[in-house]
Amino acid sequence: MNATRRVAACAVAIAVAVVGCGSGSIHGRSAADSSGVVAPPSASASIFDPSAGTATALAGDHWSQLPAAPIAHREAGVIAWTGTHLLVWGGASSYRSDATLYADGASYDPATKEWMTLPPAPISARTQMGWVWTGSSLVVFGGYGSVDSNGNVAALADGAIYTPSTNSWRKLPAGPLSPRFNPQLVWTGHEVLVIGGDPDNESADGPGYAAGEAAYDPSLNRWRSLPAMPRTAGHEVRHLRAIATDRGIHVGQMWQHITTDGDTTTLDAGVDFVVYDPAHDTWTTRETSAATLDDQPPGLDGVTVAGDELLVLPGQGWHSDESMRPPAIDQHGYRLDLATGAWTVMPAGPIDNTDPLGVWTGSALLEYTGTVASSLDGGPTTGAGESAVWDSATDAWTALPTAPGAQFGDTAVWAGDRLLEWGLSGLQFGP
C-alpha cells in the first residue's frame, strides 16, 4: 500500500506517509539509539529476571542514583549492556561546536555497585558513533572527531572492538566504508552490519545519508561489502534506521521528494522498508499498510523489536527540509506487525507529548522523559523526569514515579531486572 498525506498551501504543500514498495533509528538521537530504545538481553545473560520486566512489577519499582563514575558525564556516547555490566565510552560534553570530545570509558557492575575504568582505546576521541554488542564484544565504528563554528563535522571511518573477558581493545582493519557519523550497527549472529549514517556534508539535492553498506566478521577480522540496497525511484533517502529481527534486518529508509510548480512547493515524505537476509546476502522490499494515514509513523527515531512486532515511540524526528516541518501534536506510539506488515496505533500514553526515550523489557515498554530541547547556549534543557510503562498484554499505560534530578543522557539499557541510564547523570529504575 502506497499512501500519501498532502496538505495544499500557497507556498508549501506537505505530504507525509509511511509506505512500502513491495517490502519493510536517527537523526537527533544517539546511534544505538544507535536508537533511543534498546532491546532486552538474551535469556542466557547472567542478570535476567523475566518477571522484573512486567508492567505490574515496574509499577512497584523506584528511581535511584548510580554511584559516581570515574569518568566525566557526557552526551551521545556509547552505552551498552553485556548481560552483567554496563559499558560506556566516548561522547561529548555538549552539542556545542567547542564541546570536549572523549576517548575514555568505564564499566559498571550493578551487582556490586562498582565502576571500573576501561583501558585506553586505539581510536581517537569522538561522538555520535555507532555501536553494537555481539554477545562477547563491543564494536564501535564511525562518529565525528571535530566540528567547526559553522557546524561542519569531520566524520570518521575507523573503529575498534572491546572484549571484556580480556579487558582489551583492538583496532578494526580498514574497511570499504566512507566516513560517517550516526551509522547503524546491527549484529546478525555472525557479522556486524554497518548501514547508513550521516556524511561530512549533506547535499541539498542528493542523498542525506552515507551510501554504501558493509559487514565486519569479528572471528576473521575482515570486512566485505554488502550488495547494493534497493531504493524506490523518486524517493530521495535522507536517513536510515536498521533493526535486527527474526525476519531479517529491516531497514527503514526515511525519504523526501520535493517538486516546485510556480510559487508552490510540494514535499512528499515518508518511510520505505527493505529487508536484508544475512543467510543469502540478499535484499528485498517489504510492503507495509495501515487503515488510515494516522496509523503509521512519520519517522523511526525510537524503535525496538517486541516479539514479532516493531514498536515506534512517539515524538518522531522530521527528516526533511526544516522549513516544511509539520506540527507535532497529539503524539502516540505505533506497532508494526512483522508477519502481516500492518501498522496500528498504540493508545495515548501519559508522557507521549514529551518526546520520550524508552527500553523494551521483554514484556513491557518503559518510557521516560530525557533531554527534550537545547538552551540558547547549547546546553541541555531537560524535562521533568516523568516515566510510564505500556503493558503489551493489556494494551494499557500506567504512570510511574518521577525520576530525581532529571538530568538524562541520550539513551538507556534494560539490564535484566532494571533500567540503567548514564550520560548527563546516572540513574536506575528498578527494585
N, C-alpha and C positions, 0 to 999 in steps of 0.2 A: 504494500500500500504506500503510495507516494502522496503525501498531503502537504498543503501549503497554507499558511496563515498569512494573510496580507491585509494591511490597513492602508488605504489610499490617503495621501496627503498632498498638499500643494507643492511642497518642496521635496518631501521624502515619503516613500511608502516602504513599510517594513513587512517582511513575511518571515515567520519563524516556524520551523517544523522539525520533527524527528522522523526521518524517512529511511526506508531500506531500499536497496536496489538488488533484489534477489536474495540478500543475506543480512547480519547484526544490527588519571584523570588522570593542561592543568595550569591553565594559566591563572596566576593569582594564588595558588596553593603550592605547598611543597610537593616534590615529586613522588612520595610514597603513600605522599599523599599518595611517595612517588605518587597520595590520594585524599587525604582528609578522612579516609576510612580505612581501617586495617582489619583484615580477616583474622579469625582466631587461630591459635596454634593447633597443630595436629594432636590427636588424642595420645600420641606417644610421648608428648612433651612431659618433662619432669613435673611441671606445675600445671595441672589441668583438672578442673572440677566442673563438669557439665552443669551441675545443679546451681553453681555460683553465678552462672550467666543467665538464669531465668529472670523474667521481669519481676516475679514475686520476691526472689532473693535480692535483686538490686534495689527494690523499694525499701528494704531494711538496711541498706549499706550507707556509708557516710564518706565525706571527703576528709583528707588529711594531707599535711605537707610531707614531702620526701626529705630525708636528711640532706644537708648541704653537699653539693658535688665538688670534686676537686678541680673543676674547670669552670670557666665563666659561662653565665647564661647567654642564650643566643636565639636567633630565629633561623628558619629554613635550613636546619641541619639534618643529618641522618638520625632517625630514631627507629630502632628495630628490636624485635623480641626473639630471643633464641630458643625459648622454651624454659629457660631457667634465669636468664639475665636480660636486662635492658641495655642495649648498646646505643651510644650517642657519639656523633663525630661531625666535625666541620660546622659550617653555618656562618652567620654574620651577626654582628652586634645590633644591626638595624637594616632597613632597606634604603638608607641614605647612600649617596654616592661616596661619602667619606667614611663609610662603615668599616669597622675592623673585621677582616675575614679570618677564620680559624682553621687550623690543621691539626687540632688535638681532639682527643676523645676520651670517653670513660665508660665503664661497665658498672651496672647497679644490680645487686642481688637482693630481691625483696624478701628472701627467707632470712637473711642475716642483717638486712638494712644497712649494707656496707657498699661503698663505692671503691672502684679500683681504676687508676689511670691506665689508658691504653698505651702501648709503645708507639713511638713516632711512626707515622705513615710515610710511605715512599712517594707521596704525591703532594702537591702544593696546597696551600690554604684555598678554600673555595666555598661557595654556597649554591643552592638550587641545583644540586647534583641529583642523579638518580641512584637508587639502591634497591637491593633485594636480598633476602635471607634465603639461602639454598637448603637449609636443614643442617648444615655443618659450618658454613662460612658466610660472611657478609661481603657482597660485591658492590663497589661504589664506582660510578662512571660519570664523566662529564661535569657539568656545572660551569660557573664562571669565576675567574680569579681577580677581576677588577672591573670597575665601572667608572666612566668619566663623568664630568659635570653635566654633559648633555644626555646622560642616561644610556650611552652606548657601552655594551659589556664585551669583555674578552672571553668568549666561550672556550671550553676546553674539550679535548678529545682523548684524554687518558683516564686511567682508573687504577684501582687496587683491590685486593681481596684480603680480608682479615679472617683468621681462623682462631677461634677461642681456645680450642684444645691445645694449641701450641703457643697461644698468645703472641702471634706473629703476623706480619703483613708481607705480601709480595706484590710488586707492581704488575699490572696486566701488560701483556705484549701489545705492541702497536696493532691497531685494528683497521678495518676498512671504512670507518665512520668519520664524517666531518665533525668539527667542533660543535657542541650543542649544550644548552642548559635546560633543566627540567625534562630530561629524557625519561621515557617509560621503560622500566626494567621489570621483567617477569621471569619466573623460574618455571621451566617445563618439567622438571624432574631429572633432566639431563643437561640442559643448556640454559644459559641466561640470555634472554632476548632483549636487545636494545632497540626501541621503536620510537621514532619521532623526537620531540624536544624542540626547543626554540633556537634558531641560528643567531649569529652575531647581530645581524641587522635584518629585520623582517621587511621584505619588499611590499610596497603598497599595491602592486599589481601581480604578485607572484605568491606561491605557497608560503604560508606563515609558519611552517614547521621545517625542521631539518630533515630533508629527504634522505632515504637510504636506511635499511634495516639490517641488523647483523645478529649473529648468535655466537656466544662465547662458551666453550666447553671447559669447565674448571679441571676436569680429570686429565685432559690432553693439553691444557693451557694454550689453546689456539682459537682463532676466530674463523668464521665463514660468513659470507654474505647471504642474506635471505633472498628468495625470488621477489620480484617487484610486487608491491602491494597494489591491488586493484583500486581504482578510483572512478567515481561517476563523472562522465563528461559534463562540463559546465559547472561543477561544484569545486570551487577553489578552497581546498582544505587549509584551515588556519591552525588547528591544533588536533592532537590525537590523545586518546585515553585507551590504554591496553589493560585488559582484565583477564587473568587466568581462570578458566572454568573447566568443569569436567567435559564440556562440549567444545574444547579448543580455546585458543587465545582470541577473545573478542576484542576488536579494536574499533572504538568509536571515532569516526572522522568528523570533526566539527567544521562545517563548511559555510561559505557565503558565496553569493553571486549578485553582483551589482550591475544594474542596467540604468542608463540615463536616456530620457526622452524629453528634449527641451529643457525646462527648468524643473522637471520632476525626476527624482532618483528613486529607484526601486531596489530594495535589498531583500533577497531571499536568503535565509539562513537555516541551518538545521544540523542533524547528525545522521550520517550513514554508518552502517555496521559492516565490517568484513571480519572473517574468521580465519585464523592460521591453524593448520593441522600439523603439529610437530612430527607426528609419526610418518607423514607422507610429504612433508616440506611443501605444502600447497596452501593457496589462499582460495577462499570462496566468499561470495557476498551473502548477506543474511537479511531477508525481508523482515521488517517489523511493522506492526499495525496497532491502531488504537481506535476506540469507539469515537472519540472526538479529539480535536487538536489539543484540548486542555489536558488530555490524559497521557501526554508524552512530554518529557523534559526538554528544555531549551539547551541544556548542556550536560556535561558529565564530570563536573569538578569533584564531587564526592560520591563515589560509587563503590560497592562491595558485593561480593558473592555471598548469597544466603541460600545454601542448598542448590536448588535448580532455578533460582531467581537472581537477578541483579536488583539491588536496592540503590536508588539515587536520592541523595539528600536534597532538601530544599535549598534555595539561595544559590542557584547555579550561576556561574560566571557568564558574561557575554563575550563571545569570541570573534566579534566582527567590529566594524567601524564604531568607535565610541560615540560619535555624534548621532548614531542611529539606535542607541541602546533603548529597548522598550522599558516601560515602568515595571518594577518588581514589587508586586503586591499580592496578598493572599497566597503566600508560599505554602508548599506542601511537598512531600516526597513522592516517588514513583517506584513501581515494581515492573520488571520485565520478566515474563515467563520464558525461560530459555528453551523450553520444549516447543512452545507454540509461537514465540516471537510477539506475543501480545503485551502491550503496555496497559497498566491500570494505575490509578492514583492511590496513594496512601491517605488515610484520614489525617486531617489537620492536627498537628501536634502543638503543645503549649509554647514551644520556642522556635517554631518554624520560621518566623519572620526575623530572626536574629542571625541568619547565616551560620547555622551551627556546624560543628565538626562532629564526628562520631566514630564509634567502633562497633563491629558486629561480634557478639559474644558467643555465637553458636546457636542461640535461640531467640535473641532479642537484639534490637538496635539501641545502643546507648548514645544519645546525643548530648552535646554540651556546647555552650557558647564560648567561642575563642575570640581571637582578635578580629574585630569587625570593621575597623576603619583605621586611617592614619591621621595623626595630628598635623598641623601646619609645618612643624619642624621635622616631620618624617618619622617620629616615634609612634609606638603603638597606642591605640585607644581601645581599651578592652570593654567587653560587655560586662554584665553583672554576674556572670558565672552561673547562669541558670543551667539546669540539666533535666533530661526527661528520658524515658525508656518506652520503646514500642514493643509490644508483645506480639510475636508472629502468630501465636496460637489464637489469640482473641481479636487481633487487628485493632488493639486499643492502646492509647497512650496513658502514661502515668507521670506526673511531675515529680522530680526528685529534689533533694536538698540543694541549696545554693553553695557553690564552691568558695572557700576562703581565698581572699587576695585577688582572684580573677585575673591574674597575670598569666594567661595561657600562651603557649607557643603555637606552632603550626599544626601539630598532629599529636596523636597518642597511639598506644597499642593496648590490645586486650591481652593480659598476661595470665591467662588460665583461670584466675579467680578474681581479677581486679583490673581496672583501667590504670595505666601508668602514663603520666604526661610529664614531659620535661622539655623546657625551651626557655621562655622568658621567666619561668619559675619551675618548680617541681611539685606535682600533686599526684595523689592516687585516689581512686574511688573504689571502695570495696569493703570487706568485713572489718 
